[in-house]
Amino acid sequence: MIPSNEWLKTWNEKRALLTCPNNLNDYFEETAVAGKKIDRLELGSVSIPTGEILVRDPLVYIQKNAEPYLIKVPIGEFPVTAAIIIPGDDDCARYAAVKVQFTAYDAIRFEEALIGTENLIDFNEGEFFGFNVDAGLACVLDKETLKHFCAFQDKFHNEHPGKNLYDDYFAALFAASYAENPDYQRKDGDWINWKIPETNYHIPFFQSGFGDGTYPVYYGFDIEGNVCSLIIQFIDIELAYSEEEQ
């Protein structure tokens, strides 16, 4: 998608409003945020063969025509890490954020990732666009791996008419993930690192914090202004738990 000149003009005028209100580095470096204990969980790597990246609900919003984010990222295999709110008070572990690290440099600012079609005219401070989750899961993928995912999805439904992609395929993988790596997972599994059949591409799937909803995705920019990371924020820890602290 090539955005219009008008859209780009508005984007440049409003980029300051797209900055994340939180220091997302804290989620991946500190042992506690807003009084909540935080730990990290390594989810393996994600394959980025073109640098055109997307974040989607893997069970509801995987479509061939899905558009990637406007700014390209480095190409390669990159580590994926979840920032976990350590469970307590009879709650499960909550995945507050998930980060893909592209370079060895740290981010000094975080700005929402956009596709180039968003309505920026009425966009105001404190708002975000985000992506939708309707199945309690999210995934990071590349425009090329999206094609392979869609091809797999079509093949599965053609070969298994009436079957459900999650119940009859992914559920067993999530259960196996829990059996092999039970830390910060419920028994049905909260994450997998899926290798697309007949490819060498990996797509990590993971739980979406508080479940269904709309969640922002941020680029991390280093001191030179280059993209060094991508972070999905499922839980604004300071906001979500501020009442508990009071």
Biotite code that builds the C-alpha atoms (Angstrom):
import biotite.structure as struc

atoms = struc.array([
    struc.Atom([0.000, 0.000, 0.000], chain_id="A", res_id=1, res_name="MET", atom_name="CA", element="C"),
    struc.Atom([1.415, 3.368, -1.060], chain_id="A", res_id=2, res_name="ILE", atom_name="CA", element="C"),
    struc.Atom([-0.208, 6.054, 1.083], chain_id="A", res_id=3, res_name="PRO", atom_name="CA", element="C"),
    struc.Atom([-1.434, 9.258, -0.505], chain_id="A", res_id=4, res_name="SER", atom_name="CA", element="C"),
    struc.Atom([0.582, 12.452, -0.261], chain_id="A", res_id=5, res_name="ASN", atom_name="CA", element="C"),
    struc.Atom([-2.221, 13.926, 1.811], chain_id="A", res_id=6, res_name="GLU", atom_name="CA", element="C"),
    struc.Atom([-2.057, 11.021, 4.268], chain_id="A", res_id=7, res_name="TRP", atom_name="CA", element="C"),
    struc.Atom([1.732, 11.330, 4.541], chain_id="A", res_id=8, res_name="LEU", atom_name="CA", element="C"),
    struc.Atom([1.436, 15.055, 5.188], chain_id="A", res_id=9, res_name="LYS", atom_name="CA", element="C"),
    struc.Atom([-1.047, 14.484, 8.021], chain_id="A", res_id=10, res_name="THR", atom_name="CA", element="C"),
    struc.Atom([1.075, 11.644, 9.396], chain_id="A", res_id=11, res_name="TRP", atom_name="CA", element="C"),
    struc.Atom([4.157, 13.853, 9.609], chain_id="A", res_id=12, res_name="ASN", atom_name="CA", element="C"),
    struc.Atom([2.112, 16.565, 11.306], chain_id="A", res_id=13, res_name="GLU", atom_name="CA", element="C"),
    struc.Atom([0.704, 14.150, 13.902], chain_id="A", res_id=14, res_name="LYS", atom_name="CA", element="C"),
    struc.Atom([3.595, 11.754, 14.482], chain_id="A", res_id=15, res_name="ARG", atom_name="CA", element="C"),
    struc.Atom([4.224, 13.165, 17.946], chain_id="A", res_id=16, res_name="ALA", atom_name="CA", element="C"),
    struc.Atom([0.723, 12.005, 18.939], chain_id="A", res_id=17, res_name="LEU", atom_name="CA", element="C"),
    struc.Atom([1.578, 8.433, 17.909], chain_id="A", res_id=18, res_name="LEU", atom_name="CA", element="C"),
    struc.Atom([4.257, 8.110, 20.595], chain_id="A", res_id=19, res_name="THR", atom_name="CA", element="C"),
    struc.Atom([3.658, 5.423, 23.210], chain_id="A", res_id=20, res_name="CYS", atom_name="CA", element="C"),
    struc.Atom([2.810, 6.980, 26.606], chain_id="A", res_id=21, res_name="PRO", atom_name="CA", element="C"),
    struc.Atom([4.783, 4.232, 28.394], chain_id="A", res_id=22, res_name="ASN", atom_name="CA", element="C"),
    struc.Atom([8.486, 3.461, 28.438], chain_id="A", res_id=23, res_name="ASN", atom_name="CA", element="C"),
    struc.Atom([8.182, -0.011, 26.970], chain_id="A", res_id=24, res_name="LEU", atom_name="CA", element="C"),
    struc.Atom([11.833, -0.732, 27.741], chain_id="A", res_id=25, res_name="ASN", atom_name="CA", element="C"),
    struc.Atom([10.763, -1.132, 31.378], chain_id="A", res_id=26, res_name="ASP", atom_name="CA", element="C"),
    struc.Atom([8.566, -4.079, 30.429], chain_id="A", res_id=27, res_name="TYR", atom_name="CA", element="C"),
    struc.Atom([11.639, -5.954, 29.184], chain_id="A", res_id=28, res_name="PHE", atom_name="CA", element="C"),
    struc.Atom([14.308, -4.697, 31.587], chain_id="A", res_id=29, res_name="GLU", atom_name="CA", element="C"),
    struc.Atom([12.753, -4.134, 35.014], chain_id="A", res_id=30, res_name="GLU", atom_name="CA", element="C"),
    struc.Atom([11.659, -6.717, 37.590], chain_id="A", res_id=31, res_name="THR", atom_name="CA", element="C"),
    struc.Atom([8.495, -4.765, 38.406], chain_id="A", res_id=32, res_name="ALA", atom_name="CA", element="C"),
    struc.Atom([6.295, -2.137, 36.770], chain_id="A", res_id=33, res_name="VAL", atom_name="CA", element="C"),
    struc.Atom([3.622, -0.236, 38.712], chain_id="A", res_id=34, res_name="ALA", atom_name="CA", element="C"),
    struc.Atom([4.004, -2.698, 41.553], chain_id="A", res_id=35, res_name="GLY", atom_name="CA", element="C"),
    struc.Atom([3.455, -5.777, 39.361], chain_id="A", res_id=36, res_name="LYS", atom_name="CA", element="C"),
    struc.Atom([6.280, -8.314, 39.184], chain_id="A", res_id=37, res_name="LYS", atom_name="CA", element="C"),
    struc.Atom([7.522, -8.845, 35.628], chain_id="A", res_id=38, res_name="ILE", atom_name="CA", element="C"),
    struc.Atom([9.422, -11.711, 34.035], chain_id="A", res_id=39, res_name="ASP", atom_name="CA", element="C"),
    struc.Atom([10.441, -12.521, 30.475], chain_id="A", res_id=40, res_name="ARG", atom_name="CA", element="C"),
    struc.Atom([9.705, -15.556, 28.314], chain_id="A", res_id=41, res_name="LEU", atom_name="CA", element="C"),
    struc.Atom([11.612, -16.380, 25.121], chain_id="A", res_id=42, res_name="GLU", atom_name="CA", element="C"),
    struc.Atom([9.308, -17.478, 22.300], chain_id="A", res_id=43, res_name="LEU", atom_name="CA", element="C"),
    struc.Atom([11.904, -18.458, 19.705], chain_id="A", res_id=44, res_name="GLY", atom_name="CA", element="C"),
    struc.Atom([12.400, -16.578, 16.452], chain_id="A", res_id=45, res_name="SER", atom_name="CA", element="C"),
    struc.Atom([10.197, -15.035, 13.798], chain_id="A", res_id=46, res_name="VAL", atom_name="CA", element="C"),
    struc.Atom([11.005, -15.185, 10.079], chain_id="A", res_id=47, res_name="SER", atom_name="CA", element="C"),
    struc.Atom([11.047, -11.836, 8.277], chain_id="A", res_id=48, res_name="ILE", atom_name="CA", element="C"),
    struc.Atom([12.053, -12.531, 4.650], chain_id="A", res_id=49, res_name="PRO", atom_name="CA", element="C"),
    struc.Atom([10.842, -9.255, 3.090], chain_id="A", res_id=50, res_name="THR", atom_name="CA", element="C"),
    struc.Atom([10.873, -6.732, 5.950], chain_id="A", res_id=51, res_name="GLY", atom_name="CA", element="C"),
    struc.Atom([7.176, -6.006, 5.402], chain_id="A", res_id=52, res_name="GLU", atom_name="CA", element="C"),
    struc.Atom([5.723, -6.940, 8.752], chain_id="A", res_id=53, res_name="ILE", atom_name="CA", element="C"),
    struc.Atom([2.211, -7.510, 10.104], chain_id="A", res_id=54, res_name="LEU", atom_name="CA", element="C"),
    struc.Atom([0.585, -8.319, 13.440], chain_id="A", res_id=55, res_name="VAL", atom_name="CA", element="C"),
    struc.Atom([-2.669, -10.262, 13.302], chain_id="A", res_id=56, res_name="ARG", atom_name="CA", element="C"),
    struc.Atom([-5.037, -12.552, 15.157], chain_id="A", res_id=57, res_name="ASP", atom_name="CA", element="C"),
    struc.Atom([-3.953, -15.844, 13.521], chain_id="A", res_id=58, res_name="PRO", atom_name="CA", element="C"),
    struc.Atom([-7.360, -17.490, 13.722], chain_id="A", res_id=59, res_name="LEU", atom_name="CA", element="C"),
    struc.Atom([-9.612, -14.659, 12.558], chain_id="A", res_id=60, res_name="VAL", atom_name="CA", element="C"),
    struc.Atom([-7.698, -12.063, 10.554], chain_id="A", res_id=61, res_name="TYR", atom_name="CA", element="C"),
    struc.Atom([-5.372, -14.037, 8.286], chain_id="A", res_id=62, res_name="ILE", atom_name="CA", element="C"),
    struc.Atom([-6.286, -12.872, 4.779], chain_id="A", res_id=63, res_name="GLN", atom_name="CA", element="C"),
    struc.Atom([-4.280, -12.792, 1.568], chain_id="A", res_id=64, res_name="LYS", atom_name="CA", element="C"),
    struc.Atom([-4.877, -9.068, 1.064], chain_id="A", res_id=65, res_name="ASN", atom_name="CA", element="C"),
    struc.Atom([-3.835, -7.988, 4.586], chain_id="A", res_id=66, res_name="ALA", atom_name="CA", element="C"),
    struc.Atom([-1.570, -4.950, 4.339], chain_id="A", res_id=67, res_name="GLU", atom_name="CA", element="C"),
    struc.Atom([1.783, -4.738, 6.163], chain_id="A", res_id=68, res_name="PRO", atom_name="CA", element="C"),
    struc.Atom([2.925, -1.766, 8.196], chain_id="A", res_id=69, res_name="TYR", atom_name="CA", element="C"),
    struc.Atom([4.250, 1.237, 6.350], chain_id="A", res_id=70, res_name="LEU", atom_name="CA", element="C"),
    struc.Atom([7.839, 1.213, 7.626], chain_id="A", res_id=71, res_name="ILE", atom_name="CA", element="C"),
    struc.Atom([9.930, -1.804, 6.650], chain_id="A", res_id=72, res_name="LYS", atom_name="CA", element="C"),
    struc.Atom([12.104, -3.613, 9.173], chain_id="A", res_id=73, res_name="VAL", atom_name="CA", element="C"),
    struc.Atom([15.361, -5.581, 8.732], chain_id="A", res_id=74, res_name="PRO", atom_name="CA", element="C"),
    struc.Atom([15.267, -8.951, 6.991], chain_id="A", res_id=75, res_name="ILE", atom_name="CA", element="C"),
    struc.Atom([16.190, -12.181, 8.765], chain_id="A", res_id=76, res_name="GLY", atom_name="CA", element="C"),
    struc.Atom([15.363, -14.358, 11.779], chain_id="A", res_id=77, res_name="GLU", atom_name="CA", element="C"),
    struc.Atom([14.808, -12.368, 14.954], chain_id="A", res_id=78, res_name="PHE", atom_name="CA", element="C"),
    struc.Atom([14.225, -13.263, 18.622], chain_id="A", res_id=79, res_name="PRO", atom_name="CA", element="C"),
    struc.Atom([10.776, -12.823, 20.126], chain_id="A", res_id=80, res_name="VAL", atom_name="CA", element="C"),
    struc.Atom([10.311, -12.152, 23.850], chain_id="A", res_id=81, res_name="THR", atom_name="CA", element="C"),
    struc.Atom([7.167, -11.818, 25.958], chain_id="A", res_id=82, res_name="ALA", atom_name="CA", element="C"),
    struc.Atom([7.001, -9.590, 29.034], chain_id="A", res_id=83, res_name="ALA", atom_name="CA", element="C"),
    struc.Atom([4.961, -11.531, 31.573], chain_id="A", res_id=84, res_name="ILE", atom_name="CA", element="C"),
    struc.Atom([3.016, -10.217, 34.561], chain_id="A", res_id=85, res_name="ILE", atom_name="CA", element="C"),
    struc.Atom([3.791, -12.890, 37.143], chain_id="A", res_id=86, res_name="ILE", atom_name="CA", element="C"),
    struc.Atom([0.525, -14.543, 38.242], chain_id="A", res_id=87, res_name="PRO", atom_name="CA", element="C"),
    struc.Atom([-0.980, -13.849, 41.626], chain_id="A", res_id=88, res_name="GLY", atom_name="CA", element="C"),
    struc.Atom([-4.346, -13.483, 43.349], chain_id="A", res_id=89, res_name="ASP", atom_name="CA", element="C"),
    struc.Atom([-5.698, -16.534, 41.499], chain_id="A", res_id=90, res_name="ASP", atom_name="CA", element="C"),
    struc.Atom([-5.017, -14.928, 38.104], chain_id="A", res_id=91, res_name="ASP", atom_name="CA", element="C"),
    struc.Atom([-3.047, -16.559, 35.292], chain_id="A", res_id=92, res_name="CYS", atom_name="CA", element="C"),
    struc.Atom([0.167, -15.179, 33.826], chain_id="A", res_id=93, res_name="ALA", atom_name="CA", element="C"),
    struc.Atom([-0.638, -12.222, 31.604], chain_id="A", res_id=94, res_name="ARG", atom_name="CA", element="C"),
    struc.Atom([1.407, -11.417, 28.503], chain_id="A", res_id=95, res_name="TYR", atom_name="CA", element="C"),
    struc.Atom([1.722, -7.656, 28.845], chain_id="A", res_id=96, res_name="ALA", atom_name="CA", element="C"),
    struc.Atom([3.817, -7.126, 25.727], chain_id="A", res_id=97, res_name="ALA", atom_name="CA", element="C"),
    struc.Atom([5.712, -9.044, 23.061], chain_id="A", res_id=98, res_name="VAL", atom_name="CA", element="C"),
    struc.Atom([8.888, -7.727, 21.459], chain_id="A", res_id=99, res_name="LYS", atom_name="CA", element="C"),
    struc.Atom([10.737, -8.566, 18.252], chain_id="A", res_id=100, res_name="VAL", atom_name="CA", element="C"),
    struc.Atom([14.338, -7.324, 18.482], chain_id="A", res_id=101, res_name="GLN", atom_name="CA", element="C"),
    struc.Atom([15.875, -6.510, 15.096], chain_id="A", res_id=102, res_name="PHE", atom_name="CA", element="C"),
    struc.Atom([19.237, -4.999, 16.083], chain_id="A", res_id=103, res_name="THR", atom_name="CA", element="C"),
    struc.Atom([21.599, -4.781, 19.042], chain_id="A", res_id=104, res_name="ALA", atom_name="CA", element="C"),
    struc.Atom([20.585, -1.181, 19.702], chain_id="A", res_id=105, res_name="TYR", atom_name="CA", element="C"),
    struc.Atom([18.108, 0.009, 22.314], chain_id="A", res_id=106, res_name="ASP", atom_name="CA", element="C"),
    struc.Atom([14.996, 1.990, 21.503], chain_id="A", res_id=107, res_name="ALA", atom_name="CA", element="C"),
    struc.Atom([14.834, 5.560, 22.776], chain_id="A", res_id=108, res_name="ILE", atom_name="CA", element="C"),
    struc.Atom([11.301, 6.197, 21.524], chain_id="A", res_id=109, res_name="ARG", atom_name="CA", element="C"),
    struc.Atom([8.258, 4.141, 20.521], chain_id="A", res_id=110, res_name="PHE", atom_name="CA", element="C"),
    struc.Atom([5.801, 5.129, 17.802], chain_id="A", res_id=111, res_name="GLU", atom_name="CA", element="C"),
    struc.Atom([2.660, 3.324, 16.689], chain_id="A", res_id=112, res_name="GLU", atom_name="CA", element="C"),
    struc.Atom([3.038, 1.226, 13.546], chain_id="A", res_id=113, res_name="ALA", atom_name="CA", element="C"),
    struc.Atom([0.546, 2.214, 10.845], chain_id="A", res_id=114, res_name="LEU", atom_name="CA", element="C"),
    struc.Atom([-0.479, 0.794, 7.479], chain_id="A", res_id=115, res_name="ILE", atom_name="CA", element="C"),
    struc.Atom([-1.029, 4.073, 5.638], chain_id="A", res_id=116, res_name="GLY", atom_name="CA", element="C"),
    struc.Atom([-4.823, 4.140, 5.359], chain_id="A", res_id=117, res_name="THR", atom_name="CA", element="C"),
    struc.Atom([-5.781, 5.173, 8.895], chain_id="A", res_id=118, res_name="GLU", atom_name="CA", element="C"),
    struc.Atom([-7.972, 8.236, 9.387], chain_id="A", res_id=119, res_name="ASN", atom_name="CA", element="C"),
    struc.Atom([-5.543, 10.631, 11.014], chain_id="A", res_id=120, res_name="LEU", atom_name="CA", element="C"),
    struc.Atom([-7.623, 13.779, 10.603], chain_id="A", res_id=121, res_name="ILE", atom_name="CA", element="C"),
    struc.Atom([-9.545, 13.324, 13.847], chain_id="A", res_id=122, res_name="ASP", atom_name="CA", element="C"),
    struc.Atom([-6.794, 11.467, 15.685], chain_id="A", res_id=123, res_name="PHE", atom_name="CA", element="C"),
    struc.Atom([-6.034, 12.913, 19.118], chain_id="A", res_id=124, res_name="ASN", atom_name="CA", element="C"),
    struc.Atom([-3.564, 12.449, 21.951], chain_id="A", res_id=125, res_name="GLU", atom_name="CA", element="C"),
    struc.Atom([-4.146, 9.333, 24.035], chain_id="A", res_id=126, res_name="GLY", atom_name="CA", element="C"),
    struc.Atom([-5.760, 7.374, 21.182], chain_id="A", res_id=127, res_name="GLU", atom_name="CA", element="C"),
    struc.Atom([-4.369, 4.526, 19.111], chain_id="A", res_id=128, res_name="PHE", atom_name="CA", element="C"),
    struc.Atom([-5.412, 2.481, 16.068], chain_id="A", res_id=129, res_name="PHE", atom_name="CA", element="C"),
    struc.Atom([-4.082, -1.002, 16.835], chain_id="A", res_id=130, res_name="GLY", atom_name="CA", element="C"),
    struc.Atom([-5.149, -4.395, 15.494], chain_id="A", res_id=131, res_name="PHE", atom_name="CA", element="C"),
    struc.Atom([-8.152, -6.505, 16.428], chain_id="A", res_id=132, res_name="ASN", atom_name="CA", element="C"),
    struc.Atom([-8.128, -9.779, 18.370], chain_id="A", res_id=133, res_name="VAL", atom_name="CA", element="C"),
    struc.Atom([-11.223, -12.004, 18.408], chain_id="A", res_id=134, res_name="ASP", atom_name="CA", element="C"),
    struc.Atom([-9.704, -15.379, 19.314], chain_id="A", res_id=135, res_name="ALA", atom_name="CA", element="C"),
    struc.Atom([-7.486, -14.422, 22.242], chain_id="A", res_id=136, res_name="GLY", atom_name="CA", element="C"),
    struc.Atom([-4.300, -14.840, 20.202], chain_id="A", res_id=137, res_name="LEU", atom_name="CA", element="C"),
    struc.Atom([-1.902, -12.730, 18.166], chain_id="A", res_id=138, res_name="ALA", atom_name="CA", element="C"),
    struc.Atom([1.012, -13.427, 15.861], chain_id="A", res_id=139, res_name="CYS", atom_name="CA", element="C"),
    struc.Atom([3.860, -11.574, 14.162], chain_id="A", res_id=140, res_name="VAL", atom_name="CA", element="C"),
    struc.Atom([4.444, -12.393, 10.527], chain_id="A", res_id=141, res_name="LEU", atom_name="CA", element="C"),
    struc.Atom([5.896, -11.096, 7.284], chain_id="A", res_id=142, res_name="ASP", atom_name="CA", element="C"),
    struc.Atom([4.116, -10.401, 3.995], chain_id="A", res_id=143, res_name="LYS", atom_name="CA", element="C"),
    struc.Atom([5.809, -13.474, 2.499], chain_id="A", res_id=144, res_name="GLU", atom_name="CA", element="C"),
    struc.Atom([5.009, -15.772, 5.406], chain_id="A", res_id=145, res_name="THR", atom_name="CA", element="C"),
    struc.Atom([1.420, -14.511, 5.242], chain_id="A", res_id=146, res_name="LEU", atom_name="CA", element="C"),
    struc.Atom([1.176, -16.000, 1.724], chain_id="A", res_id=147, res_name="LYS", atom_name="CA", element="C"),
    struc.Atom([2.395, -19.369, 2.989], chain_id="A", res_id=148, res_name="HIS", atom_name="CA", element="C"),
    struc.Atom([0.046, -19.213, 5.979], chain_id="A", res_id=149, res_name="PHE", atom_name="CA", element="C"),
    struc.Atom([-2.911, -18.536, 3.666], chain_id="A", res_id=150, res_name="CYS", atom_name="CA", element="C"),
    struc.Atom([-1.859, -21.389, 1.362], chain_id="A", res_id=151, res_name="ALA", atom_name="CA", element="C"),
    struc.Atom([-1.662, -23.742, 4.356], chain_id="A", res_id=152, res_name="PHE", atom_name="CA", element="C"),
    struc.Atom([-5.036, -22.535, 5.601], chain_id="A", res_id=153, res_name="GLN", atom_name="CA", element="C"),
    struc.Atom([-6.662, -23.149, 2.204], chain_id="A", res_id=154, res_name="ASP", atom_name="CA", element="C"),
    struc.Atom([-5.060, -26.598, 1.904], chain_id="A", res_id=155, res_name="LYS", atom_name="CA", element="C"),
    struc.Atom([-6.214, -27.587, 5.393], chain_id="A", res_id=156, res_name="PHE", atom_name="CA", element="C"),
    struc.Atom([-9.829, -26.652, 4.700], chain_id="A", res_id=157, res_name="HIS", atom_name="CA", element="C"),
    struc.Atom([-9.773, -28.351, 1.276], chain_id="A", res_id=158, res_name="ASN", atom_name="CA", element="C"),
    struc.Atom([-8.372, -31.572, 2.713], chain_id="A", res_id=159, res_name="GLU", atom_name="CA", element="C"),
    struc.Atom([-10.436, -31.499, 5.930], chain_id="A", res_id=160, res_name="HIS", atom_name="CA", element="C"),
    struc.Atom([-13.890, -30.151, 5.072], chain_id="A", res_id=161, res_name="PRO", atom_name="CA", element="C"),
    struc.Atom([-15.900, -29.274, 8.145], chain_id="A", res_id=162, res_name="GLY", atom_name="CA", element="C"),
    struc.Atom([-12.841, -29.302, 10.404], chain_id="A", res_id=163, res_name="LYS", atom_name="CA", element="C"),
    struc.Atom([-11.771, -26.362, 12.572], chain_id="A", res_id=164, res_name="ASN", atom_name="CA", element="C"),
    struc.Atom([-8.228, -25.052, 12.134], chain_id="A", res_id=165, res_name="LEU", atom_name="CA", element="C"),
    struc.Atom([-7.718, -24.461, 15.842], chain_id="A", res_id=166, res_name="TYR", atom_name="CA", element="C"),
    struc.Atom([-9.534, -27.461, 17.328], chain_id="A", res_id=167, res_name="ASP", atom_name="CA", element="C"),
    struc.Atom([-8.269, -29.938, 14.744], chain_id="A", res_id=168, res_name="ASP", atom_name="CA", element="C"),
    struc.Atom([-4.742, -28.649, 14.205], chain_id="A", res_id=169, res_name="TYR", atom_name="CA", element="C"),
    struc.Atom([-3.365, -25.878, 16.417], chain_id="A", res_id=170, res_name="PHE", atom_name="CA", element="C"),
    struc.Atom([-4.852, -27.087, 19.722], chain_id="A", res_id=171, res_name="ALA", atom_name="CA", element="C"),
    struc.Atom([-2.513, -30.089, 19.786], chain_id="A", res_id=172, res_name="ALA", atom_name="CA", element="C"),
    struc.Atom([0.481, -27.831, 19.162], chain_id="A", res_id=173, res_name="LEU", atom_name="CA", element="C"),
    struc.Atom([-0.496, -25.517, 22.016], chain_id="A", res_id=174, res_name="PHE", atom_name="CA", element="C"),
    struc.Atom([-0.982, -28.484, 24.351], chain_id="A", res_id=175, res_name="ALA", atom_name="CA", element="C"),
    struc.Atom([2.453, -29.797, 23.374], chain_id="A", res_id=176, res_name="ALA", atom_name="CA", element="C"),
    struc.Atom([3.956, -26.364, 24.032], chain_id="A", res_id=177, res_name="SER", atom_name="CA", element="C"),
    struc.Atom([2.557, -26.440, 27.568], chain_id="A", res_id=178, res_name="TYR", atom_name="CA", element="C"),
    struc.Atom([3.871, -29.969, 28.133], chain_id="A", res_id=179, res_name="ALA", atom_name="CA", element="C"),
    struc.Atom([7.364, -28.972, 26.974], chain_id="A", res_id=180, res_name="GLU", atom_name="CA", element="C"),
    struc.Atom([7.478, -25.441, 28.433], chain_id="A", res_id=181, res_name="ASN", atom_name="CA", element="C"),
    struc.Atom([4.893, -25.073, 31.225], chain_id="A", res_id=182, res_name="PRO", atom_name="CA", element="C"),
    struc.Atom([6.267, -21.814, 32.631], chain_id="A", res_id=183, res_name="ASP", atom_name="CA", element="C"),
    struc.Atom([3.705, -19.011, 32.304], chain_id="A", res_id=184, res_name="TYR", atom_name="CA", element="C"),
    struc.Atom([1.275, -21.161, 30.349], chain_id="A", res_id=185, res_name="GLN", atom_name="CA", element="C"),
    struc.Atom([-2.151, -22.562, 31.114], chain_id="A", res_id=186, res_name="ARG", atom_name="CA", element="C"),
    struc.Atom([-2.645, -26.277, 30.445], chain_id="A", res_id=187, res_name="LYS", atom_name="CA", element="C"),
    struc.Atom([-4.160, -25.701, 27.001], chain_id="A", res_id=188, res_name="ASP", atom_name="CA", element="C"),
    struc.Atom([-1.085, -23.665, 26.049], chain_id="A", res_id=189, res_name="GLY", atom_name="CA", element="C"),
    struc.Atom([-0.521, -19.939, 25.681], chain_id="A", res_id=190, res_name="ASP", atom_name="CA", element="C"),
    struc.Atom([2.111, -19.806, 22.944], chain_id="A", res_id=191, res_name="TRP", atom_name="CA", element="C"),
    struc.Atom([3.704, -21.770, 20.135], chain_id="A", res_id=192, res_name="ILE", atom_name="CA", element="C"),
    struc.Atom([6.455, -21.103, 17.634], chain_id="A", res_id=193, res_name="ASN", atom_name="CA", element="C"),
    struc.Atom([4.918, -22.543, 14.496], chain_id="A", res_id=194, res_name="TRP", atom_name="CA", element="C"),
    struc.Atom([7.003, -23.692, 11.557], chain_id="A", res_id=195, res_name="LYS", atom_name="CA", element="C"),
    struc.Atom([4.772, -23.419, 8.488], chain_id="A", res_id=196, res_name="ILE", atom_name="CA", element="C"),
    struc.Atom([4.627, -26.894, 6.915], chain_id="A", res_id=197, res_name="PRO", atom_name="CA", element="C"),
    struc.Atom([6.783, -27.345, 3.802], chain_id="A", res_id=198, res_name="GLU", atom_name="CA", element="C"),
    struc.Atom([8.742, -24.152, 4.592], chain_id="A", res_id=199, res_name="THR", atom_name="CA", element="C"),
    struc.Atom([11.532, -23.028, 6.914], chain_id="A", res_id=200, res_name="ASN", atom_name="CA", element="C"),
    struc.Atom([9.513, -20.030, 8.119], chain_id="A", res_id=201, res_name="TYR", atom_name="CA", element="C"),
    struc.Atom([8.530, -19.543, 11.748], chain_id="A", res_id=202, res_name="HIS", atom_name="CA", element="C"),
    struc.Atom([5.558, -17.591, 13.084], chain_id="A", res_id=203, res_name="ILE", atom_name="CA", element="C"),
    struc.Atom([5.146, -17.228, 16.866], chain_id="A", res_id=204, res_name="PRO", atom_name="CA", element="C"),
    struc.Atom([1.583, -17.259, 18.260], chain_id="A", res_id=205, res_name="PHE", atom_name="CA", element="C"),
    struc.Atom([0.880, -16.016, 21.791], chain_id="A", res_id=206, res_name="PHE", atom_name="CA", element="C"),
    struc.Atom([-1.943, -15.085, 24.153], chain_id="A", res_id=207, res_name="GLN", atom_name="CA", element="C"),
    struc.Atom([-3.177, -11.509, 23.966], chain_id="A", res_id=208, res_name="SER", atom_name="CA", element="C"),
    struc.Atom([-2.959, -10.300, 27.552], chain_id="A", res_id=209, res_name="GLY", atom_name="CA", element="C"),
    struc.Atom([-6.560, -9.681, 28.590], chain_id="A", res_id=210, res_name="PHE", atom_name="CA", element="C"),
    struc.Atom([-8.037, -11.591, 25.619], chain_id="A", res_id=211, res_name="GLY", atom_name="CA", element="C"),
    struc.Atom([-10.119, -10.128, 22.816], chain_id="A", res_id=212, res_name="ASP", atom_name="CA", element="C"),
    struc.Atom([-9.826, -6.431, 22.050], chain_id="A", res_id=213, res_name="GLY", atom_name="CA", element="C"),
    struc.Atom([-7.816, -3.899, 20.092], chain_id="A", res_id=214, res_name="THR", atom_name="CA", element="C"),
    struc.Atom([-4.108, -3.525, 20.820], chain_id="A", res_id=215, res_name="TYR", atom_name="CA", element="C"),
    struc.Atom([-1.432, -1.066, 19.667], chain_id="A", res_id=216, res_name="PRO", atom_name="CA", element="C"),
    struc.Atom([1.813, -2.056, 17.952], chain_id="A", res_id=217, res_name="VAL", atom_name="CA", element="C"),
    struc.Atom([4.874, 0.174, 18.268], chain_id="A", res_id=218, res_name="TYR", atom_name="CA", element="C"),
    struc.Atom([8.128, 0.535, 16.389], chain_id="A", res_id=219, res_name="TYR", atom_name="CA", element="C"),
    struc.Atom([11.149, 1.082, 18.598], chain_id="A", res_id=220, res_name="GLY", atom_name="CA", element="C"),
    struc.Atom([13.576, 3.632, 17.137], chain_id="A", res_id=221, res_name="PHE", atom_name="CA", element="C"),
    struc.Atom([17.216, 3.875, 18.217], chain_id="A", res_id=222, res_name="ASP", atom_name="CA", element="C"),
    struc.Atom([19.253, 7.035, 18.741], chain_id="A", res_id=223, res_name="ILE", atom_name="CA", element="C"),
    struc.Atom([20.034, 7.194, 14.999], chain_id="A", res_id=224, res_name="GLU", atom_name="CA", element="C"),
    struc.Atom([16.332, 7.045, 14.124], chain_id="A", res_id=225, res_name="GLY", atom_name="CA", element="C"),
    struc.Atom([16.474, 3.474, 12.799], chain_id="A", res_id=226, res_name="ASN", atom_name="CA", element="C"),
    struc.Atom([13.919, 0.776, 13.613], chain_id="A", res_id=227, res_name="VAL", atom_name="CA", element="C"),
    struc.Atom([15.486, -1.562, 16.174], chain_id="A", res_id=228, res_name="CYS", atom_name="CA", element="C"),
    struc.Atom([12.417, -3.370, 17.555], chain_id="A", res_id=229, res_name="SER", atom_name="CA", element="C"),
    struc.Atom([8.682, -3.913, 17.287], chain_id="A", res_id=230, res_name="LEU", atom_name="CA", element="C"),
    struc.Atom([6.533, -4.197, 20.426], chain_id="A", res_id=231, res_name="ILE", atom_name="CA", element="C"),
    struc.Atom([2.919, -5.290, 20.781], chain_id="A", res_id=232, res_name="ILE", atom_name="CA", element="C"),
    struc.Atom([1.436, -3.788, 23.945], chain_id="A", res_id=233, res_name="GLN", atom_name="CA", element="C"),
    struc.Atom([-1.379, -5.929, 25.294], chain_id="A", res_id=234, res_name="PHE", atom_name="CA", element="C"),
    struc.Atom([-1.546, -4.353, 28.744], chain_id="A", res_id=235, res_name="ILE", atom_name="CA", element="C"),
    struc.Atom([-0.770, -0.803, 29.796], chain_id="A", res_id=236, res_name="ASP", atom_name="CA", element="C"),
    struc.Atom([0.456, -1.990, 33.182], chain_id="A", res_id=237, res_name="ILE", atom_name="CA", element="C"),
    struc.Atom([0.515, 1.418, 34.789], chain_id="A", res_id=238, res_name="GLU", atom_name="CA", element="C"),
    struc.Atom([-3.050, 2.161, 33.692], chain_id="A", res_id=239, res_name="LEU", atom_name="CA", element="C"),
    struc.Atom([-4.537, -1.307, 34.223], chain_id="A", res_id=240, res_name="ALA", atom_name="CA", element="C"),
    struc.Atom([-3.245, -1.742, 37.754], chain_id="A", res_id=241, res_name="TYR", atom_name="CA", element="C"),
    struc.Atom([-3.179, 1.828, 39.040], chain_id="A", res_id=242, res_name="SER", atom_name="CA", element="C"),
    struc.Atom([-6.397, 1.347, 41.038], chain_id="A", res_id=243, res_name="GLU", atom_name="CA", element="C"),
    struc.Atom([-4.855, -1.622, 42.844], chain_id="A", res_id=244, res_name="GLU", atom_name="CA", element="C"),
    struc.Atom([-1.942, 0.540, 43.932], chain_id="A", res_id=245, res_name="GLU", atom_name="CA", element="C"),
    struc.Atom([-4.298, 3.243, 45.178], chain_id="A", res_id=246, res_name="GLN", atom_name="CA", element="C"),
])
